[in-house]
Amino acid sequence: MSTQLSDYNFNLPEELIAQRPPAQRQQSRMMVIDRQKSSREIVPFENFPSFLKPGDLIVRNNTKVIPARLFGTKKDSGGKVQALLCEERKTGLWQAMLKPGRRLRAGTEVLIENSATEYFTVTEKLADGTYLIQFSNPDVLHILDQFGHIPLPPYMNREDDAEDRKRYQTVFADQPGAVAAPTAGLHFTDEVFAECAKNGADFADVTLHTGIGTFQPVSCEDLSEHQMHSEFYELNSVTAEKIRQAKKNGGRIIAIGTTSVRTLETCADPKNFISSGQGKTQIFLYPPKQPQVTDCLLTNFHLPKSTLLMLISTFFPREEVLKAYEQAIEEKMRFFSYGDCMLIV
């Protein structure tokens, strides 16, 4: 049983970490894992619709990445401050990571870069090292839209630019709140979705606002001791009914990304198969657990020792997952957010 952190390690050449998206969204490569045939093949992502069957339901995470990184200067001293907004606590009040953390006492006012009037005030340092900050203007999303930067993952060794505003966002994103993209969705275009519909597939959306905790490393060897980060999710009654009907009619539930899986499995219901709901989820999926709702999964290639790699291993055995990753490395497939993807059918 694979419940040890070291079971999920592999060596990844740094040059395979995608720093930029492909020229076109759909131009990535896709490794297809067919569990019935015990086969692996690498095809263009544009072939995705050909793996669908009439009655399949594609479940997408419609969260929208907010430009959650702000730069500013302390009003009293002019010292530089960087803020990464994590979560809204109430109107105008956000939990944030601040750099540099030292000398940021309660009451410190930070003027936002490129703005003459907008600022926030540090109100409290929390036990986990993050801060509560109160904005002078309660319309924080408007401030972020004007002055914020896309919070690229730490493994992208560069500053964000105008291209990231468009490309680090799915074409179906419409619920602002994430600080990291649900990256499996980045491959899709409206044209690819149209082909999926032609093949008889339907669509349903869930929301999970991916938090900064998605990059949090697992620090304990025994996975049962790992404390998963908390993220907001919502699965409405329309989506729940679509899922129940698809299953009743013999269709497959195909999750686009691990965040969709986490939402679906959070809402799994032994009586009704799935229930609508919203709230915070800390669900941690790793072997020997198995998905109760999700049949198939499209996902990017993930970091060694990550909870996402463990989640993949609930769909097919960890040893086979690592063999697939080994092949992906040999074939020089691109890893992580802007990289290639894997379809598990």
N, C-alpha and C positions, 0 to 999 in steps of 0.2 A: 504494500500500500504506500502510495507516494505522498507522505505527509511531512516530509523534511524539505526545508528550503534548498539544500544543496542538490536535491533531485531535479531542480529546475534550472540548473546552470548550463550555459554553453558559451563558447568563445565566438564573439562577433567582431569581425574586422571593422574598424572604425569607418573605413571608406564606404561601407555599405549603408551607413546611416544617411538617409536622404535629407539634404539640407534645403532643397528647393522642390516644388511640385513639378510633375511632368508638364510639357508644353500645353497639353490638353488634358482635362480631367480624366477622360476615359482611356488615356494612352498607357495606363499602368499594366502590369502583368498579374495574372491570377493563377495561383496553384490550386487545383481542384482535388480535394480528398474525397474519394468515393468509398465510403465505409463498407458498403455491400460487396463491392468488387475488390476491396483492399488495394486500391490503385491510387496513384498520384500522377497528375499531368499539369504542365504549365501552358496556359493559353492567354491570349489577350483578354483584358477585362471586358472588352466590348462583347465577348461571347457569353457574358453572364446570363442574358435572357434565354439562351438556348438550353440552360440547365433547369429551367422552370417547367412546371406542369400546370395544366388548367386546374383552378381551384386553390393554388398556392396563395398564401397571404404573406406579403413582404411587410415586416414591421420596422419602422424607421424612428430614430430619435430626432425630434424636430427642434431640439435646443439650439439656441443661437449664441455664438461666442461674443462676449462683450469686450470692447477694447479696455481691459481691466488694469493695464499698467499705466501709472501716472508718474510723472517727474515733477519735482517742485523744489522750492527753497524755503527754509525757515524764515518767517517774517522778522524775527529778532536778530538773527545772526547772518542770514544769507547762506547758511550751510545747505548743501544739496541733500534731498530726500527722494527715495524711490518707493512707491506704494504699489502693491499688487492686491487688488480687491478680491476677497474670497467669497463673501456672502453678505447679503443685505439682512440686517437684524430688524430694522424698522425704517420708516421713511427717513432718508438722509443719513442713517447710521449704518456703517458697514464694518465688518470684520476684515482686517487687512494685514498683510505682511509688510513691514516697513524696513528699509535699509537706509543708512546704518541704524541699527536698533538702539545703540547707546545714545544717551543724552536726549532721548525723545520722551520727555515727561508729560504727564497730563497737563493740558492747557497749551501745549506747543501748537502754534498756528503755522500751517504750511501753504504758501501761495503756489498755485498750480502753474506749471511752466506754460508760457505763451498766452496766459490770461492776465488781464489787469485787475480783475475783481474776484475771481473764483478761488476759494481756499477751503481747507478742512482743518479741524482741530482734533488733536489727539486727546481722547477722553479717558482711556484706560488701557493698561497692559494686562493681557490675559495670561493664565497659567501656562498655556502652550507656546508662549513667546510671540503670539500675534497681538494685534491692537484693535481697539474700537476707535473709529474715527467718525466725526460728525461733520458733514458738509454744510457750508453756509447756504448753498442752494439745494433744496430737497430734490430737484430734478437731476439726479446723479447720472442717469443714462444719457441725458443730453450733454452733460459735462464730458462724459467719457467719449461720446460720439465726436465731440469737438477737439478734445485734447488728449484722449487716451491712446494707448498703443496696444496692438494685438499681443497677448502674452504667449509668445512662442515657447515651446517646451525647452527645458534646460539643455537637451542634447543637440539643439540647433545652435551652433556657435556663431550667432550673428544677431544683428539688430533687426527688428521687423521693418517692413517697407510697405509701400502702397499695394503691391501685389498680394501680400498676406491678408490684407483687409478683405479681399475677394476670395482668395484660394483657401484660406484657413477657415472656411465656412462652407457648409453644404448648401446646395441649391434649394433645399426645402426647409431651411432653418427659419423659424418664425416665432420662437419663444425665447427672448433674451434672458441670459442668466448663467451661461457656462463660461468658465475660464480656460477650458481646453476643448478642442473640437472632438466630436464623435467621428473618428478619422475614417472608419470604413465607409461612411457616407460621402466622403470627399470625391470618390471615383465616379459618382453618378452625375449624369446630365439629364435634362428633360427628354432628350432623344432616347437615351437608354431606358428610361422609365416607360416611354411610349412603346418600345419593343417588348418590355416585360408585360404590359397590358395586352398587347397583341397575342402573346403566348398564353393568355388566360389567367394571369396573376392579378390579384387585387392588392391594395395598399392600406395600411393603418399606421397611425402615428402614436408614439408615446413621448413623454418628456422626461429626461434625466439631465439635470444641470451638472455637467462634469466639473468637479472641483479640483483645486490644486492638489488635493490628497491623492489624485490618480497617479502622481509621480512619486509618491511617498514610498521609499524602499521598505521591504519587509526586513525587520531587524532580528527576528527570532527564528531559530532553526526549526523548532516545532511549530508547524503552521496553526495548530489549534490555539496557540497563544497569541496569534496576531490580531490586533484590534483594527478592524477596517474603518476607513474614513466614512463620514456621513454625507449623503447627497440628497437633494430634493428630487422627488420623482412624481409623476402623475400618469395614470392610465385611466382614460375616461370610459364611460359606459358604452359609447359607440364602438370603441376599439375592442372592449371586452366581448361585446356581442359578435363582432366580426370574427374574432379569434374562435369563439365557441362554434359559430356556424361553419367556419373553415374546417375545423377538426371533425365536426359532425358529418361533413360532406367528403371527408377523406383527403382534404388538402393538408399541405405542410405549412408550419409556421416557420418562416425564414427570417431570422433576426439580422438586421444590418448593424453589426457592431456589438461589442461586449456591453455597452451601456444599455442597449435595447434588451439584451439577455438579462441583465441585472434587474431591469424594470419588470420584465415578464415573470421572472422567477420570484421576485418579491411579491407579486400579485397572484401567484399560483394558489389555487383553492381546491382542496380535495373534493369538496361537494360539487362545485360549479365549474371545475377545471381552472377558471380564472375569474377574479373579481376586480372591479374598478376600484380605484383608490388613489390617494395622494398622501405625501408625508415625507419623512426622511428614511432612507434605507442605508443599512450597513451590511447588506448581504455579502457574504464571502463564499464563493463557489470554488471548491477544489475537491479532487478525488478523496474518498469514493463517492461523493455526491454526484448526482446526475440531473440534467435538466428535466423539469416536469412539464413545461409548456413548449419550450423551443425545440424544433426538430432539426433545423439547419442553421448555419451561421456563416456570414461573410465578415471577415475580420482582417486587420492589418497584421504585420509581423511585429512581435512585442519584445520588450527588454528581457534579458536573462533575469531569473529569480523574481519576476514580477507577478502580481496577483492576476494579471490578464493572461499570462502564460498558464497559470494554474487553472483558470476558468476554461481555457481551450481544452485542457486535459480532462475535463468532465465530458467532453463530446467524443473523444477517442483517446486510447491509452497514451500516457505520458511518453513511453518509449517510442511510440509511433510519431508523436508530436515532435520529439527531438530529432528523429530521422528526417522528418519533413523539413525541419529548420536546417538541418545539415545539408540537404539537397538545395534548399533555397540559397544558402551561402555559397555552395559550389556553383550554382547558376547565376550568382551575382545579382540576386533579386534585391530590391531596395527595402530597407527596414524603417519602421516607426511611422510617424504621422503622415509624412508626404511620400511614403513608400508604397510598395506593391501590397497585394492582398492574398488571402487564402479563403476559399469557399469549401465548407465542410457539408457534404450532402449524405 
